[in-house]
């Protein structure tokens, strides 16, 4: 013969269920808070450097989903050997993604796009004897 549960047994099982629910929801809230907290951490600043040997350049870069920023080679210097190096540097700041493309009017002996994260080279695209070059960078690479 099966006996129905006593009021004490019913109360104890209800209390256990309530405790388990509290533990589950508390754990869930802590997990959500931890995930949201991670997204708010500051990111290292990004610097973009572009080089071209013998040819000036034009180009653009796009940060995240912002409109493209157009640029031209900002400075040049003679190496003393008759070679002129064109150079530009841009402090981009905190980003998620960066896309860069450059073009020269004639073939350049050397083109380079370099991305630095907190002063350390994070990614680069280099090529010889070309008139265009591009690079895409994701912060977590």
Secondary structure, DSSP 8 states (H G I E B T S, - for coil): ------HHHHHHHHHHHHHHHHHHHHHHHHHHHHHHHHHTS----EEEEEEEESS-EEEEEEETTS--EEEE--EEEE-SSS-EEEEEEEEEES-SEEEEEEEEEEEEEEEEEEEEETTEEEEEEEEEEEEEEEEEEETT-
